[in-house]
Amino acid sequence: MNSNNSTALRGTRVAGLGAAAALTIGLLSTSVAAADTFVPLPDGSKNAPGAVITRTDESALISPSLASNGAGRTAWVSGTVTADVTGITKETEAGPTNGAAGSPGTNNSSTHGVSRINTGYIVGCQVDITGLGGSFGGGISLDGPSMSGSLTVPISAGQVKFVSVAGKDLKKNGKYSVQYQDTQLEVQNCGGYAQARAYTVVEIVGDNYSKTTLYGHPFSIG
């Protein structure tokens, strides 16, 4: 083999190695860009009339959409909420029927006439929910509370939805805990940025009615 052919062959091998290296770097960059993001969230607590509410060990694992269309993404949420209840004046199986002004539970918590702890997430599309509070109508709530599994949230730009994850009736004074692990919030139809934050509502019905909401720290779902 002459020196010219040998030089050309070495050049071809170097070029081939360079292309392979570039391909490897490209694949690594793609895998990093598509990686899940773990979001640890701070604990919180609130003193309420008749109850103390706490939230601990909350986290979210954000996954990109497999379709890569920008309109879908997933958050796997976990956490523990606890209510130390002292305000129930009457132990009952069904619970008293009166709530505020003689009405049953409303908006993001519905007691159906019994004291209750209810926890879930507020999900917004193209809406800043950092300071979100107050009352919202039942039309933006989703049914189907689940302590595990998947909860699909179809949501358009400018919308906010309450997504119930788990709840428990409070039939007498005591300490109640609700824990959920890797519950899937699958956001669909949101072409812009999405945010979520936890909420926990403790509603005590009866002669001394109270309703208190503890909000969590907002986080981005992408």
NORHU-V218530 format. One record per pair of residues at least 12 apart in sequence whose C-alpha atoms are under 10 Angstrom apart, sorted by the first residue. I is the first residue (numbers start at 0). J is the second residue. If there is no record, write none. Layout:
<<I;J> <I;J>>
//
This chain:
<<32;63> <33;62> <33;63> <33;64> <33;65> <33;67> <34;61> <34;62> <34;63> <35;60> <35;61> <35;62> <35;63> <35;73> <35;74> <36;59> <36;60> <36;61> <36;62> <36;63> <36;74> <36;220> <36;221> <37;58> <37;59> <37;60> <37;61> <37;62> <37;74> <37;75> <37;76> <38;57> <38;58> <38;59> <38;60> <38;61> <38;74> <38;76> <38;218> <38;219> <39;56> <39;57> <39;58> <39;59> <39;60> <39;77> <39;218> <40;55> <40;56> <40;57> <40;58> <40;59> <40;77> <40;78> <40;196> <40;197> <40;215> <40;216> <40;217> <40;218> <41;54> <41;55> <41;56> <41;57> <41;58> <41;215> <41;216> <42;54> <42;55> <42;56> <42;57> <42;58> <42;78> <42;79> <42;80> <42;215> <42;216> <43;55> <43;56> <43;57> <43;80> <43;213> <43;214> <43;215> <43;216> <44;80> <44;81> <44;82> <44;213> <44;214> <44;215> <45;82> <45;211> <45;212> <45;213> <45;214> <46;82> <46;83> <46;211> <46;213> <47;82> <47;83> <47;84> <47;86> <47;201> <47;202> <47;209> <47;210> <47;211> <47;212> <47;213> <48;84> <48;85> <48;86> <48;201> <48;202> <48;203> <48;207> <48;208> <48;209> <48;210> <48;211> <49;82> <49;83> <49;84> <49;85> <49;86> <49;87> <49;88> <49;172> <49;201> <49;202> <49;203> <49;207> <49;208> <49;209> <49;210> <49;211> <50;81> <50;82> <50;83> <50;84> <50;85> <50;86> <50;87> <50;172> <50;173> <50;174> <50;201> <50;202> <50;203> <50;209> <50;210> <50;211> <51;81> <51;82> <51;83> <51;84> <51;85> <51;174> <51;201> <51;211> <51;213> <52;80> <52;81> <52;82> <52;83> <52;84> <52;116> <52;174> <52;175> <52;176> <52;199> <52;200> <52;201> <52;211> <52;212> <52;213> <53;79> <53;80> <53;81> <53;82> <53;83> <53;176> <53;199> <53;213> <54;78> <54;79> <54;80> <54;81> <54;82> <54;118> <54;176> <54;177> <54;178> <54;197> <54;198> <54;199> <54;213> <54;214> <54;215> <55;77> <55;78> <55;79> <55;80> <55;81> <55;178> <56;77> <56;78> <56;79> <56;80> <56;178> <57;76> <57;77> <57;78> <57;79> <57;80> <57;178> <57;179> <57;180> <57;197> <57;215> <57;216> <58;74> <58;75> <58;76> <58;77> <58;78> <58;180> <58;181> <58;218> <59;73> <59;74> <59;75> <59;76> <59;77> <59;78> <59;180> <59;181> <59;182> <59;183> <59;184> <59;195> <59;218> <59;219> <59;220> <60;73> <60;74> <60;75> <60;76> <60;77> <60;181> <60;183> <60;220> <61;73> <61;74> <61;75> <61;76> <61;183> <61;184> <61;218> <61;219> <61;220> <61;221> <62;74> <62;75> <62;185> <62;220> <62;221> <63;220> <63;221> <64;185> <64;186> <64;187> <64;221> <68;188> <68;190> <69;187> <69;188> <69;189> <69;190> <69;191> <69;192> <69;221> <70;153> <70;154> <70;155> <70;186> <70;187> <70;188> <70;189> <70;190> <70;191> <70;192> <70;193> <70;221> <71;152> <71;153> <71;154> <71;185> <71;186> <71;187> <71;188> <71;189> <71;190> <71;191> <71;193> <71;220> <71;221> <72;184> <72;185> <72;186> <72;187> <72;188> <72;189> <72;193> <72;220> <72;221> <73;149> <73;150> <73;151> <73;152> <73;183> <73;184> <73;185> <73;186> <73;187> <73;220> <73;221> <74;181> <74;182> <74;183> <74;184> <74;185> <74;186> <74;195> <74;219> <74;220> <74;221> <75;147> <75;148> <75;149> <75;180> <75;181> <75;182> <75;183> <75;184> <75;185> <76;119> <76;120> <76;147> <76;164> <76;179> <76;180> <76;181> <76;182> <76;183> <76;184> <76;197> <77;146> <77;147> <77;178> <77;179> <77;180> <77;181> <77;182> <77;183> <78;118> <78;177> <78;178> <78;179> <78;180> <78;181> <78;182> <78;197> <79;118> <79;176> <79;177> <79;178> <79;179> <79;180> <80;116> <80;117> <80;118> <80;165> <80;166> <80;175> <80;176> <80;177> <80;178> <80;179> <80;198> <80;199> <80;213> <81;116> <81;174> <81;175> <81;176> <81;177> <81;178> <81;199> <81;201> <82;115> <82;116> <82;169> <82;172> <82;173> <82;174> <82;175> <82;176> <82;177> <82;199> <82;200> <82;201> <83;172> <83;173> <83;174> <83;175> <83;176> <84;116> <84;169> <84;170> <84;171> <84;172> <84;173> <84;174> <84;175> <84;201> <84;203> <85;171> <85;172> <85;173> <85;174> <85;203> <86;114> <86;171> <86;172> <86;173> <86;203> <86;204> <86;205> <86;206> <86;207> <86;208> <86;209> <87;114> <87;169> <87;170> <87;171> <87;172> <87;173> <87;203> <87;204> <87;205> <87;206> <87;207> <87;208> <88;171> <88;172> <88;203> <88;204> <88;205> <88;206> <88;207> <89;170> <89;171> <89;172> <89;204> <89;205> <89;206> <90;169> <90;170> <90;171> <90;172> <91;113> <91;114> <91;169> <91;170> <91;171> <92;113> <92;168> <92;169> <92;170> <92;171> <93;111> <93;112> <93;113> <93;114> <93;168> <93;170> <94;110> <94;111> <94;112> <94;113> <94;114> <94;115> <94;168> <94;169> <94;170> <94;171> <94;203> <94;204> <94;205> <95;111> <95;112> <95;113> <95;114> <95;203> <95;204> <95;205> <95;206> <96;110> <96;111> <96;112> <96;113> <96;114> <96;204> <96;205> <97;111> <97;112> <97;113> <97;204> <97;205> <97;206> <97;208> <98;110> <98;111> <98;112> <98;113> <98;114> <98;202> <98;203> <98;204> <98;205> <98;206> <98;207> <98;208> <98;209> <98;210> <99;203> <99;204> <99;205> <99;206> <99;207> <99;208> <99;209> <99;210> <100;208> <101;204> <101;205> <101;208> <102;204> <103;204> <104;202> <104;203> <104;204> <104;210> <105;134> <105;135> <105;136> <105;137> <105;202> <105;210> <106;133> <106;134> <106;135> <106;136> <106;137> <106;138> <106;139> <106;140> <106;161> <107;119> <107;120> <107;121> <107;134> <107;135> <107;136> <107;137> <107;138> <107;139> <107;140> <107;141> <107;160> <107;161> <107;162> <107;163> <107;198> <107;199> <107;200> <107;212> <108;137> <108;140> <108;161> <108;163> <108;166> <108;199> <108;200> <108;201> <108;202> <108;210> <108;212> <109;137> <109;200> <109;202> <110;166> <110;167> <110;168> <110;169> <110;201> <110;202> <110;203> <110;204> <111;168> <111;204> <112;203> <112;204> <112;205> <113;168> <113;169> <113;170> <113;202> <113;203> <113;204> <113;205> <114;167> <114;168> <114;169> <114;170> <114;171> <114;201> <114;202> <114;203> <114;204> <114;205> <114;208> <114;209> <114;210> <115;166> <115;167> <115;168> <115;169> <115;170> <115;175> <115;200> <115;201> <115;202> <115;203> <115;204> <115;210> <116;165> <116;166> <116;167> <116;168> <116;169> <116;175> <116;176> <116;177> <116;199> <116;200> <116;201> <116;202> <116;203> <116;210> <116;211> <116;212> <117;144> <117;163> <117;164> <117;165> <117;166> <117;167> <117;168> <117;177> <117;198> <117;199> <117;200> <117;201> <117;202> <117;212> <118;144> <118;146> <118;161> <118;162> <118;163> <118;164> <118;165> <118;166> <118;167> <118;177> <118;178> <118;179> <118;197> <118;198> <118;199> <118;200> <118;201> <118;212> <118;213> <118;214> <119;144> <119;145> <119;146> <119;161> <119;162> <119;163> <119;164> <119;165> <119;166> <119;179> <119;196> <119;197> <119;198> <119;199> <119;200> <119;214> <120;160> <120;161> <120;162> <120;163> <120;164> <120;184> <120;194> <120;195> <120;196> <120;197> <120;198> <120;199> <120;214> <120;215> <120;217> <121;139> <121;140> <121;159> <121;160> <121;161> <121;162> <121;163> <121;194> <121;195> <121;196> <121;197> <121;198> <121;214> <121;215> <121;217> <122;152> <122;154> <122;158> <122;159> <122;160> <122;161> <122;162> <122;184> <122;186> <122;193> <122;194> <122;195> <122;196> <122;197> <122;217> <122;218> <122;219> <122;220> <123;152> <123;154> <123;155> <123;156> <123;157> <123;158> <123;159> <123;160> <123;161> <123;186> <123;189> <123;192> <123;193> <123;194> <123;195> <123;196> <123;219> <123;220> <124;153> <124;154> <124;155> <124;156> <124;157> <124;158> <124;159> <124;160> <124;186> <124;187> <124;188> <124;189> <124;190> <124;191> <124;192> <124;193> <124;194> <124;195> <124;220> <125;154> <125;155> <125;156> <125;157> <125;158> <125;159> <125;189> <125;190> <125;191> <125;192> <125;193> <125;194> <126;156> <126;157> <126;158> <126;159> <126;191> <126;192> <126;193> <126;194> <126;195> <127;157> <127;159> <127;192> <127;193> <127;194> <127;195> <127;217> <128;159> <128;193> <128;194> <128;195> <128;196> <128;217> <128;218> <129;194> <129;195> <129;196> <129;214> <129;215> <129;216> <129;217> <129;218> <130;214> <130;216> <130;217> <131;159> <131;196> <131;214> <131;217> <132;198> <132;212> <132;213> <132;214> <133;212> <135;159> <135;160> <135;161> <136;160> <136;161> <137;160> <137;161> <138;160> <138;161> <139;154> <139;158> <139;159> <139;160> <139;161> <139;162> <140;159> <140;160> <140;161> <140;162> <140;163> <141;153> <141;160> <141;161> <141;162> <141;163> <141;164> <142;161> <142;162> <142;163> <142;164> <143;162> <143;163> <143;164> <143;165> <144;162> <144;163> <144;164> <144;165> <144;166> <145;162> <145;163> <145;164> <145;165> <145;166> <145;179> <145;182> <145;183> <146;163> <146;164> <146;165> <146;166> <146;177> <146;178> <146;179> <146;180> <146;181> <146;182> <146;183> <147;164> <147;165> <147;178> <147;179> <147;180> <147;181> <147;182> <147;183> <148;164> <148;179> <148;180> <148;181> <148;182> <148;183> <148;184> <149;164> <149;181> <149;182> <149;183> <149;184> <149;185> <150;162> <150;163> <150;164> <150;182> <150;183> <150;184> <150;185> <150;186> <151;183> <151;184> <151;185> <151;186> <151;187> <152;184> <152;185> <152;186> <152;187> <152;188> <152;189> <153;185> <153;186> <153;187> <153;188> <153;189> <154;186> <154;187> <154;188> <154;189> <154;190> <154;193> <155;186> <155;187> <155;188> <155;189> <155;190> <155;191> <155;193> <156;188> <156;189> <156;190> <156;191> <156;192> <156;193> <157;189> <157;191> <157;193> <158;189> <159;193> <159;194> <159;195> <160;195> <161;195> <161;196> <161;197> <161;198> <162;184> <162;197> <162;198> <163;197> <163;198> <163;199> <164;177> <164;178> <164;179> <164;182> <164;183> <164;184> <164;197> <164;198> <164;199> <165;177> <165;178> <165;179> <165;199> <166;178> <166;199> <166;200> <166;201> <167;201> <168;201> <168;202> <168;203> <169;201> <169;202> <169;203> <169;204> <170;203> <184;220> <185;220> <186;220> <191;221> <192;219> <192;220> <192;221> <193;218> <193;219> <193;220> <193;221> <194;217> <194;218> <194;219> <194;220> <194;221> <195;215> <195;216> <195;217> <195;218> <195;219> <195;220> <196;214> <196;215> <196;216> <196;217> <196;218> <196;219> <197;213> <197;214> <197;215> <197;216> <197;217> <197;218> <198;212> <198;213> <198;214> <198;215> <198;216> <199;211> <199;212> <199;213> <199;214> <199;215> <200;212> <200;213> <200;214> <201;213>>
//
